Amino acid sequence: MFRATLICLLGWAAAVSTAAGQDAGLYLRGEYRQDARDYESSTSRFYRLSSSLILSGRSALNLTLVRNADGDESHTWSLVLADASPRFYLLAGNYSAAFGGGLLLGKPQAYTPDLFSWRSMNEEKNVFSPVKSGNPSYAFNGVAVSYRLKGDVAALGIHSFYSIAPRYIGEDGYFSAGTGNSLGTIQASLKRDCAHSEPVTIRTGGLMLSLVTAGLFLIEPYYVYTDLTTPQGGAVEWDREELEGVESAIRSVHGAGVMLRYRDERLSLYLDSALSATERSEAERGGKGSTGRGIVCGGRFSHPALSFSFTCKHTSPEFTAPYQSTVGERYPERGCFLETELRPVRGIAAGATFAAQKKLAPAPADRELPYTTREKYYLRYSGPVLKNAELYARRYEKTSRGATPYSEQAAGAIAVRVVEPLNAETTVLGQRSEQGGRAVLAKGGLAAEVITGGILSLSYARAHVTGGERLYGVISPMAGSSIPGMFITTNSNILVARISARGGRFGLGGRYFHQWSHGKTLQQRVEFAVSGTF
């Protein structure tokens, strides 16, 4: 049904775009990928057809259809009207929203499988953004509106949204008006199946004011509300659990906060503070409420010779924010995140990053609250011929369940321009862990512009892995990959050939991946993407 609708809409779009003027057009993109669809934590094979009817410079109708290798389909759509009026912005369909610093409501960030990396601060500038991935799991479904007034000294913005996202839960939870699933699990339940057979609706609404004065100071107070209902409007509870013989569940979540920021050309300081109010039910005591606090603050100093940033975060165990998306993790934690880079002369940079995170709410398997640290130190040079030369070392350590396992990694990488159309690069990376595992990855590649706007690259890597080590390696991924790398767990060879070309209104991308060991193929796949504007 949706495919037929999509074909009809594309036909209508082509007719409309022909008559709409110079700014209008129809953008089409077809892909076959093995990747995560935006924010998922695992990869799968899927086809994706994306289309955008460009109505004007900032307005468009977007439609995306995804079909997985197992035959499942999903889709997203959005209509953006951003320049019909200089003050008014309207978005309908599937979208993401970000209020303040994302402490209560932020744009979801892609999953990072790399053990040594941590999620940085979400600095998404758009309050509302259309979702074009074809995956509606973590997208709102409804209407978002912004209205802006700009004067000589101050600018005021009013942003609001309302979402009704249809999902499914189990039959037992539906008829008892309560489910043990979390809201995140319900978000991903898009289809009716044997485990999720009854329809429910996630209702979410929010309002934020933005006031900018003198182009330097920003204040953003905001409010967000979420609950779960049946299609007839009856309340459904989630996160139902039994502790010490008392059954409890969440009925609704309210949250309010304020974002304060100062920003000039060198310095940026911000503070996002929020309070959540969770309405809970208890079988023996009726209803009760719990409140929690969260805060994230930090700053950044930028100069041609030096940059430095810091972020501090604290979310109490009672803080409930289903759509939180800031630095670090979504569970209650206390964290500190530091980054610094020194550039004494042109082309040379030395830097370090450090992250420390303490989990504040135990999971059932936790005997103690985990404490995690991540460190990185690097030295880098870039120039016209030696395009990049870098040395770096990284360390990961986690204290949990009475043990403190660690992993360490060191690498050297060089990228050089051989002749004008030909570039070469090589990397040697070593990794070891406290359990005694060892891994080495050596990779090299050549890239050349074979035609105007067309680049062909060939990469080869050899991995040596012992002691059960898991090495996350990134080898010439497709552009825009959500999870660009893969875990290498055995001695193997990897060959990757990739081509990308763009000319005028059309683009082409392709990737061939082959991993083998002792003459036996471990993985082999082809990915491609074709796009055009008409």
C-alpha positions in Angstrom: 0.0 0.0 0.0 2.7 2.5 1.0 4.8 1.6 -2.1 1.8 2.4 -4.4 1.2 5.6 -2.5 4.9 6.5 -2.9 4.9 5.9 -6.6 1.8 8.1 -7.0 3.3 10.9 -4.9 6.6 10.7 -6.9 4.6 11.1 -10.1 2.7 14.0 -8.7 6.0 15.5 -7.4 7.6 15.3 -10.9 4.6 17.1 -12.4 4.6 19.8 -9.7 8.3 20.4 -9.7 8.3 20.9 -13.5 5.8 23.8 -13.1 7.1 25.3 -9.8 10.0 27.3 -11.0 13.8 27.4 -10.8 14.1 26.6 -7.1 11.9 23.5 -7.4 13.1 20.0 -8.2 12.8 16.3 -7.4 15.7 14.6 -5.6 15.9 10.8 -5.7 18.3 8.4 -4.0 18.4 4.6 -4.1 20.7 2.6 -1.8 21.6 -1.0 -0.9 23.5 -1.0 2.3 24.7 -3.1 5.2 24.6 -0.6 8.0 22.5 0.7 10.9 19.5 2.7 10.0 20.5 5.9 11.9 20.4 5.2 15.7 20.3 1.4 15.8 23.0 -0.6 17.6 23.4 -3.3 15.0 23.8 -3.5 11.3 21.6 -5.2 8.7 21.1 -5.4 5.0 18.5 -3.1 3.5 17.3 -1.2 0.5 16.4 2.4 0.8 14.6 4.7 -1.6 14.6 8.4 -0.6 12.8 11.2 -2.4 12.5 15.0 -1.8 10.2 17.2 -3.7 12.0 20.5 -3.3 9.4 23.3 -3.2 11.8 26.1 -2.6 15.2 26.9 -1.0 14.1 25.7 2.5 10.8 23.8 1.9 10.4 20.2 0.8 8.3 17.1 0.9 10.4 14.1 1.9 9.5 10.4 1.5 11.7 7.4 2.4 11.0 3.7 2.1 13.2 1.0 3.7 13.0 -2.7 3.0 15.1 -5.0 5.0 16.6 -8.3 3.7 14.0 -10.2 5.7 11.2 -8.5 3.9 10.1 -6.0 6.7 9.4 -2.5 5.5 9.3 0.9 7.2 9.0 4.4 6.1 9.2 8.1 7.1 7.8 11.2 5.6 7.9 14.9 6.4 6.7 18.2 5.0 8.8 21.2 5.7 7.6 24.8 5.1 10.4 27.0 6.2 10.3 30.0 3.9 6.6 30.7 3.2 7.0 33.4 5.8 10.3 34.8 7.3 8.9 34.3 10.8 7.1 31.0 10.5 8.4 27.4 10.3 6.2 24.3 10.0 7.2 20.7 10.0 4.7 17.8 9.7 5.3 14.1 9.7 8.3 12.4 11.2 10.9 14.6 12.9 13.3 15.0 15.7 13.4 17.8 18.3 16.1 19.3 20.5 15.4 21.7 23.4 18.2 23.5 25.2 21.3 21.3 25.6 19.3 18.1 25.1 19.1 17.2 28.8 15.4 16.5 28.6 14.9 16.5 24.8 17.6 16.1 22.2 18.2 14.7 18.7 19.2 11.1 19.1 22.9 10.3 18.5 24.2 7.4 16.5 25.4 4.4 18.4 29.2 4.2 18.8 30.6 0.6 19.0 34.2 1.9 19.5 35.2 1.0 23.0 37.5 4.0 23.2 35.1 6.7 22.0 32.5 8.6 23.9 29.5 10.5 22.7 30.3 14.2 22.5 27.9 17.1 23.4 25.0 17.3 21.0 25.3 20.7 19.4 22.4 20.4 16.9 21.4 23.9 15.9 18.0 23.2 14.5 15.2 22.9 17.1 13.2 20.7 14.7 14.7 18.5 11.9 12.9 16.2 9.5 13.7 12.4 9.7 14.7 11.1 6.3 16.2 7.7 7.2 13.1 5.6 6.7 13.3 4.4 10.4 10.5 5.9 12.5 11.5 4.1 15.7 13.0 7.2 17.4 11.1 9.8 15.5 8.2 11.9 16.6 5.1 11.8 14.5 3.0 14.9 14.4 3.4 18.6 13.9 6.2 21.1 15.0 5.9 24.9 14.7 8.4 27.7 15.2 7.6 31.4 15.2 10.4 34.0 15.4 10.5 37.8 16.0 13.8 39.6 15.4 14.6 43.2 16.5 17.7 45.3 16.6 18.7 44.2 20.1 16.8 41.0 20.8 15.3 38.0 19.0 12.5 35.9 20.3 11.5 32.4 19.2 8.5 30.2 20.2 8.8 26.5 19.4 6.2 23.9 20.1 5.4 20.4 19.0 2.9 17.6 19.5 3.5 14.0 18.6 1.2 10.9 18.4 3.4 7.9 17.6 1.5 4.6 17.1 3.3 1.5 18.6 2.5 -2.0 19.9 2.7 -3.8 23.2 1.9 -7.3 24.5 -1.6 -8.4 25.0 -1.2 -8.9 28.8 0.1 -5.3 29.2 -2.7 -3.9 27.1 -5.6 -5.5 28.9 -4.0 -4.8 32.4 -3.3 -1.2 31.4 0.4 -1.6 32.2 3.5 -3.2 30.6 6.9 -4.1 31.9 8.6 -2.7 28.8 10.4 0.6 28.9 9.4 3.5 26.7 12.5 2.9 24.6 11.5 -0.6 23.9 7.9 0.5 23.0 9.4 3.1 20.6 11.0 0.3 18.6 7.8 -1.9 18.4 6.6 -0.7 15.0 4.8 -3.8 13.9 2.1 -6.1 15.2 3.7 -9.6 15.9 3.3 -12.5 18.4 5.0 -10.5 21.2 3.5 -7.1 20.4 -0.1 -7.4 19.3 -2.0 -4.5 20.7 -1.9 -0.9 19.5 -0.9 2.0 21.8 0.0 5.6 21.3 3.0 7.5 22.7 1.9 11.1 23.2 4.5 13.7 23.6 4.3 17.5 23.6 6.6 20.3 24.3 7.1 24.1 24.3 10.3 26.2 24.4 11.0 30.0 24.3 14.3 31.3 22.9 15.5 34.8 23.7 18.8 36.1 22.2 20.1 39.5 23.3 22.9 41.4 21.8 23.8 38.4 19.7 25.7 37.0 22.7 23.3 35.8 25.4 20.7 33.1 25.1 18.0 31.9 27.5 15.8 29.0 26.6 13.1 27.8 29.1 11.3 24.7 28.0 8.7 22.1 29.0 8.1 18.5 27.8 5.3 16.0 28.6 5.0 12.2 27.7 2.4 9.5 28.4 1.1 6.3 26.8 -2.5 5.6 25.8 -4.8 3.2 24.0 -6.3 4.3 20.7 -9.5 5.1 22.6 -7.6 7.4 25.0 -7.3 5.1 28.0 -4.1 5.4 30.1 -1.4 2.7 29.8 1.5 2.5 32.3 5.0 1.4 31.4 8.1 0.2 33.3 5.9 -2.0 35.5 7.9 -3.9 38.1 7.6 -5.5 41.5 10.0 -4.5 44.4 9.6 -6.0 47.9 6.1 -7.2 47.1 4.9 -3.8 45.8 4.1 -3.3 42.2 4.7 0.1 40.6 4.7 1.6 37.1 5.1 5.0 35.4 2.0 6.8 34.3 3.5 9.9 32.8 6.6 12.1 32.8 6.7 15.9 33.0 10.0 17.9 32.6 11.0 21.5 32.7 14.3 23.2 32.4 16.2 26.2 31.2 19.3 26.6 29.0 21.6 29.6 29.5 24.4 30.4 27.1 27.0 33.0 26.3 28.9 32.9 23.0 31.3 35.1 21.2 34.0 34.4 18.6 36.4 32.9 21.2 34.4 31.8 24.2 31.2 29.8 24.7 29.7 29.0 28.1 26.5 27.1 28.8 24.3 25.7 31.5 21.3 23.4 31.0 19.4 22.6 34.2 16.2 20.5 34.2 13.7 19.0 36.7 11.7 15.9 35.9 8.4 14.8 37.6 7.4 11.2 37.2 3.9 10.2 38.1 4.0 6.6 39.4 1.3 4.1 40.6 1.7 1.7 43.4 -0.8 -1.2 43.9 -1.0 -0.7 47.7 -0.5 3.0 48.0 -2.2 4.5 45.0 -0.4 7.1 43.0 2.7 9.0 44.0 5.3 11.2 42.3 9.0 11.4 42.2 11.3 14.2 41.1 14.8 14.2 39.8 17.3 16.8 38.8 19.8 16.9 35.9 22.4 19.4 35.0 25.0 19.7 32.2 27.3 22.6 31.9 30.5 23.5 30.1 32.5 25.8 28.0 34.8 26.1 25.0 37.7 28.4 24.3 38.8 28.7 20.6 42.0 30.3 19.3 44.2 29.6 16.3 46.9 28.4 18.7 44.8 26.7 21.4 41.4 25.2 21.9 40.0 23.8 25.1 36.6 22.5 26.2 35.1 21.0 29.3 31.7 19.5 30.1 30.3 18.4 33.5 27.1 16.3 33.8 25.1 15.1 36.7 21.7 13.3 36.5 20.2 12.0 39.7 18.8 8.4 39.9 15.3 9.8 40.0 15.8 11.9 36.9 13.6 10.5 34.1 14.1 11.8 30.6 13.0 9.3 27.9 14.3 11.6 25.1 17.6 12.7 26.7 20.5 13.2 24.2 23.5 14.9 25.6 27.2 14.0 26.2 27.7 10.6 27.8 25.0 8.0 28.5 21.3 8.1 28.9 21.2 6.4 32.3 21.7 8.4 35.5 25.4 9.3 35.8 28.0 11.8 36.9 30.5 12.6 34.3 33.4 14.9 33.3 34.6 15.4 29.7 37.7 17.3 28.7 39.3 18.1 25.3 42.3 20.3 24.5 44.4 20.9 21.4 47.6 23.0 21.1 48.7 24.3 17.6 52.1 26.0 18.1 52.9 26.3 14.4 50.9 25.9 11.3 50.3 22.2 10.4 51.3 20.8 13.8 48.8 19.9 16.5 49.0 18.0 19.8 46.1 17.2 22.0 44.4 15.1 24.6 40.9 14.0 25.6 39.6 12.6 28.9 36.2 11.3 30.0 35.2 9.9 33.4 31.7 8.6 34.0 30.1 7.1 37.2 26.8 5.3 36.9 24.4 6.4 39.6 21.6 3.8 39.3 22.4 0.1 39.5 21.2 -2.4 37.0 20.1 -5.9 38.2 23.5 -7.3 37.3 25.5 -4.6 39.0 27.2 -5.5 42.3 28.7 -2.0 42.4 28.2 1.2 40.4 30.5 1.1 37.3 33.1 3.8 36.9 34.5 4.3 33.4 37.4 6.4 32.1 38.6 7.0 28.5 41.8 8.8 27.5 43.4 9.8 24.2 46.7 11.6 23.4 47.8 12.5 19.9 50.3 14.3 17.8 49.4 15.3 14.2 51.0 17.0 11.2 49.4 18.1 8.0 50.8 19.7 4.9 50.6 19.9 1.1 52.5 16.7 0.3 52.4 14.8 3.6 48.7 15.4 4.0 48.5 13.8 7.4 50.8 12.1 9.8 49.5 11.1 13.2 50.5 9.2 16.3 48.0 8.5 19.0 47.4 6.4 22.1 44.1 5.5 23.8 43.1 3.8 27.0 39.8 2.4 28.3 39.2 1.3 31.9 36.0 0.2 33.7 35.6 -0.7 37.3 32.6 -3.0 37.8 31.7 -6.2 39.6 34.8 -6.2 41.7 37.2 -6.0 38.7 38.9 -3.3 36.7 39.5 -4.5 33.1 41.3 -2.2 30.7 42.2 -2.0 27.1 45.0 0.1 25.4 45.5 1.1 21.9 48.3 2.8 20.0 48.5 3.7 16.3 50.5 5.5 13.6 48.9 6.8 10.4 50.3 8.5 7.3 48.5 9.9 4.3 50.7 11.3 1.4 50.1 12.8 -2.1 52.2 10.7 -4.4 51.4 12.6 -7.6 48.6 15.1 -8.4 45.7 12.6 -8.9 47.1 9.8 -6.6 47.0 9.6 -2.8 48.3 6.9 -0.6 47.7 6.1 3.1 48.8 3.5 5.6 48.0 2.8 9.3 49.4 0.4 11.9 47.3 -0.1 15.0 48.0 -2.3 18.0 45.6 -3.2 20.9 45.9 -5.1 24.1 43.7 -5.8 27.1 44.0 -6.8 30.7 42.8 -10.3 29.9 45.9 -10.9 27.8 44.4 -10.5 24.4 46.4 -8.9 21.6 45.5 -7.5 18.2 47.4 -5.8 15.3 45.8 -4.2 12.3 47.9 -3.0 9.4 46.1 -1.4 6.5 47.1 0.6 3.4 45.3 2.1 0.4 45.5 4.1 -2.8 43.0 6.6 -4.1 43.0 8.4 -7.4 40.7 10.7 -9.3 40.1 8.6 -12.4 37.6 11.0 -14.0 36.5 14.5 -13.2 34.6 14.2 -10.0 35.1 10.5 -9.8 37.4 8.8 -7.2 38.4 5.2 -7.1 40.1 3.8 -4.0 41.5 0.3 -3.1 42.4 -0.7 0.5 43.9 -3.8 2.0 44.2 -4.7 5.6 45.7 -7.6 7.6 44.6 -8.4 11.1 46.3 -10.6 13.6 44.1 -11.3 16.7 44.9 -13.5 19.7 43.5 -14.2 23.2 39.9 -13.4 22.3 40.6 -9.7 21.6 37.9 -7.7 19.8 39.3 -5.0 17.5 37.0 -2.3 16.1 38.4 -1.4 12.6 37.2 1.2 10.1 38.3 0.4 6.5 37.1 2.7 3.7 33.4 2.9 4.6 30.5 4.2 2.5 29.9 7.9 2.9 27.4 8.7 5.6 27.6 5.3 7.4 25.9 5.2 10.8 28.3 2.4 12.0 31.3 2.8 9.7 33.4 0.0 11.2 33.3 -3.6 12.3 34.7 -5.9 15.0 37.6 -8.1 13.9 37.9 -11.2 16.1 40.1 -13.5 14.1 43.2 -13.5 11.9 42.0 -12.4 8.5 42.6 -10.4 5.3 40.3 -7.6 4.2 40.1 -6.1 0.7 37.8 -3.0 0.0 37.3 -1.3 -3.3 35.2 1.9 -3.4 34.1 4.3 -6.1 32.4 7.6 -5.8 31.4 10.0 -8.6 29.5 13.1 -8.9 28.7 15.2 -12.0 26.1 17.9 -12.3 22.8 16.6 -10.9 23.8 12.9 -10.5 25.9 11.0 -8.0 27.1 7.4 -7.7 28.8 5.5 -4.9 29.8 1.8 -4.6 31.7 -0.4 -2.2 33.0 -4.0 -2.5 34.0 -5.7 0.8 35.7 -9.1 1.1 37.2 -10.6 4.3 38.8 -14.0 4.2 41.1 -16.3 6.3 43.1 -19.3 5.1 41.3 -19.2 1.7 37.8 -19.2 3.3 35.5 -16.3 2.9 34.3 -14.9 6.2 32.3 -11.9 4.8 31.6 -10.6 1.3 29.2 -7.9 0.3 28.5 -5.1 -2.2 26.9 -1.8 -1.3 25.8 1.0 -3.7 24.0 4.4 -3.8 22.7 6.3 -6.8 21.2 9.8 -6.6 19.9 12.4 -9.0 18.1 15.8 -9.0 15.6 16.4 -11.8 
